[in-house]
Amino acid sequence: MRYRVILPIAALLAALLVAPAAQAKPKVGLSEQNPAVFDSPSFKPLKLKRARYIVSWDWAKSPGEVAEVTTFMNRAHAAKQDVLVEFNSHRGCFTGKRYKKTKVCKAPSISAYKKAVKGFRKAFPYAKTFAPWNEINHISQPTYKSPKLAVKYWKAMKSSCKKCTILAADLLDQRNIDSYLRRFQKASKGKGRIWGLHNYNDVNRHRSKGIQRVLRVTKGQLWLTETGGLVQFKTSGFKYSPKRAGKATKFLFKLAKKYKRIKRVYVYRWFGAPKSERFDSGLVGPNGETRPGLKQFKKSIKGLPR
């Protein structure tokens, strides 16, 4: 009698182990800085409901940036977008090789940061999804060598908007990501539950190393907050090729559907750049012309929640 019970259970467990895992269905959004996207005839039929936008932490001190941010946020709101807002360093502080040491480029105090968060929330009360700082582990940010500082900003943002959805950390896939995340979690006592990743390396080299590295050292959700097929990235060896970018876009969604912990994907970006520019990951050309990336994007998001 005992073996009659054990054997069916063993057979069931074996079947479960070999059965293919159900594909994940991450929500899809677009990362973009240009509000003109919301008026694009090709954008509207996609029925996207999520956008991601980068803002200088001290945007309110510059009339030019105030105009930019206000225009984007209000246009996005009118288009019924839930905007993931990410604060960034003062504009112009990164030269492309190093981070400037001028007074204006210094990391804001926690009180100044908190004031900036509250000011943004007051200006745009409908914004309820945030990342405390963009690419915290990259040399272009004042948090580059200080996970503890990044944790302080995260805590400050949480205390300033208790009903908001807030990422713990948003990182670029590079060599220091493992060590940075471990130090971040030590300082935060492992309380982070949503993580952001920019994984161009994975997507354009058709691999999953970056995602696996993050998943190994974290718990909770993973959002691909900036990702996409590279049309060109001159300093990283990617020569101009919209066709290659389209193939990378296809792989991106294959990758995103593979891991259940990936809950959101924000593709960067809608508008491409002229060939003279260093970086281009646009789904459409600089004049709005359709590229292979957009065609693949349309195919890949079928059946995925917006």
N, C-alpha and C positions, 0 to 999 in steps of 0.2 A: 504493500500500500504506500509505503514511504517513497519508493522510487517512482510510482505512478504520478506523484505530485511534483517531485523534484525535476524529473526529465522534461515535462512540458514547460516549466518555468525557465529551465536552462535553454530550451529551444527558442522561447520567446525573447530572452535576453540576447541571444546570438542574432536573431532576426533584426532586433532593434539596432544592434551595433553595425550591421552591414547595410541597413536601410539608408538611402540618401537623405541628407538633412534638407528640410524645407528652406527655400530661398528667403532671405531677409527682404523686407520691402521698406527701404528707407524713404522718408519724405524728401521731395526734390525742391530745390530753390536755386536762385541765381545770385552770384556775388558780382556787384557792379557799382561803379561810382558815377555813372552818367545817367541822369534821370530821363533822358530821351528814350531809354529802353522801354519805358512804360507806354510810349506812344507808337512803338514799332509795330507795323501790321503783322510781322512774323511772330512777335512775342505774345500778343493777346490770345491767339488760338491755343497756346500751350497751357493756359489756365493755371499758371504758377501762382502760389500764394505766399511765397517766402523769398525774401531778399536779404542780402548781407551787405553792410555798409561800414567803411572805415572812417573814423573821425579823429582828428587831432584832439588830444585831451583838453587843450586850451583853445579850442576852436572859437569860443565866445569872445576872445580878446582881439580877433581879427575880423573887421567888417566884411572882407572878401570871403572868408570862410563861413561867416554867419549866413551870408547870402547863399552860398553853395549848399550848406547843410540844410538850411530851411527849405530851399527849393527841392532838394532830393527827398527829404523826409515827408514833406507835404504831398509831393507827387506820388510817392510810394503809398502813402496812406489813402490817397484818392483812388489808387489802383488796388486797394484792399490787400496790401502786402503786410505780412508780419515781418518787420525788419530786425535782423540780428545786428545790433550795433556793437562795434569793437573800437575801443579807444586806442590811440596810437601816439607815438612821440610827436613832439613839436615839428611842424612841417619844415623840411630843409636841414634837419640835424644829421642825417646820414649822407655822407658824401659818395657812397657807393663802395667805399673801402673802409671807412672808419666812422665812428660816432663822435661828433663834435663835443668839445668840453666847455663850450660857452655857457653862460648863466642860463640863458633861455632853454638850453637843451638838457639841463639837469632834471633828474627825476622829481616829479612833484611830491611835496610832503603829503602825508595821508590826509591832513585836513584840507589841503588844496584840491586833492583828488576827489575827496568826498563832496566838496563844494561844486566841482565840475559835474559830477554825476547828478547831483540834485538839480543843478541848473539845466542840464539836458532833459531831465525828467519833467521839469516845470515847463520847458519850451515845447516838449513833445510827449505829453502824458500818455499817448497811445502806444509809445514804445515800451515793450515789456520783455524783450529778449536781448541779453547782453553777454559780451565777453569782456572781462575787466581790462585786458590789454592784448593787442595783436602781436603774434609771433614773439612771445616773451623770451625765447631762447636764442634769438637772432641778434647779431651784432648791431643791427639798426635800432635796437630798443634799449632804454636805460635799465631794463630788467635782465639784460643778457647774462650778467654774472651774479645775479641775486634772485634766486627762487624765493627767498624769504620776503623780498620786497613785492614780488608778484603775488604771494599769498596775502600780504597786507592789503593790496589793492582789491583782491577778491573778497576779503572779509569786509572791507569798506563798502564795496558795491552791494554786497548782500545786506548789510545793515541799512543801506540807503534805499533799498527797494525790495522789501521782504516778500512781495507777491510776484516778483519778476522771475523769469527763467534765466539762470545765470550759469555760464560755463565756468568751471574752475580754472582752466588754463587753455590757451590756444597756442599751439606750437608749430614750428616748421620742421619737417622731416630732415634732420641732419645728424651728424655724429654725436652731438651732446644730448640728444633727446632722452636717452635712457637715464643718464646720470642726473639730468635736470629734473626729470619727473620724480625720481627717487627722492631728491632733495626737497622738491616741492611738497611731496606727500608727507615727508618727515615733518616739515614745518607746519603743514596743515592738519597733521595727525590723521591723515588718510580719509578726510571727510569729503573730498571732491567726488562728484558723481556724474559730471558731464565734461568730456574732454574734446577739444577741437584740434584738428590736424590738417596741415597743408601738405599733401602728399604727391607733389609733382614727380618726385623721383620714382615712386611706385608706378604711377599711371603711365608715364612716358617711357619707362624701361620695362614695362609689362612684368612687374613683380609685386610682392606683397610684404617685403621686409619691414618697411616703415610701420605699416598697420600692425604687424605682428609684434614689433618692438613695443608699441604703445599698449597693446592689449595684454602683453605679458606683465607689465608693471602697474596696471591700473584696474579698477573695477568700475562698473557702470557703463553709461552710454559713450559712444564715440561718434562725433560729428565730423565729417569731412568739410570743414568750413571754407576751404579754398583749394580747388583742384580743377583739373581739366587737361585737355590735350594741347600741347605746345605747338603752335604754328612755327614759332621760332624763339630761340633763347640763345643769342649769340655767344654769351660768355660760358654757356654750359654745353656747347657743341651741337645744338639743335639748329640746323639750317632751315631756311624757309620751306615749309611743306604742309599745306592745308590737308593733303591726303593723309599724311602720317598722323596729324592731329585728330582726324576723324577716327582712325583706328585706335588711337589712345583713348578717345572718348568712349568707344565701345568697350574697351578693356576696363575703364573706370567703373562702369555700371556692373560689369561682370564681377568685379572685385567687391563693390559695395553690397551686392546681393548675396555674396558668399558668407559674410560675417554678420551674425544676428545682432551684435552689439552696435553696429553702425546704424544709426537712427535717422541721420539727415545727411544730405549731400548738396553742397552749394557749388555750382560750377562757375569758375571765373574764366572769362567774362563774356559779355554779349558782344561788345564792339571790338573789332581788331584794330591793329595799328599799321601804319605805313611800313614798308620793308626796311626803311632807314632806322627804325626803332630797334632797341636791343631785345625787347620782350613783346610777345604777342601770343595770346591764347584765345582770341575772339572766335565766337561761334559764327559771327558774320564779319565781313570785311569792314574796313573803316568807313565805307560809304553805304554800308547796309547790305551788300551783296551776299547771297547765301553761300556758305562754305560746306564742305563735307562734314565738318563738326556739328553743324546745326541739323543736318539730315540724320546723322547718327543719334544725336541727342533726342530727336523726336521719336525715333524707333526705340531707344533704350528706356525712355520713361513711360512707355505704354504699360498700363497696369500698376504703376507705382503711385502711391498717394501723393497728393500735392499738399 
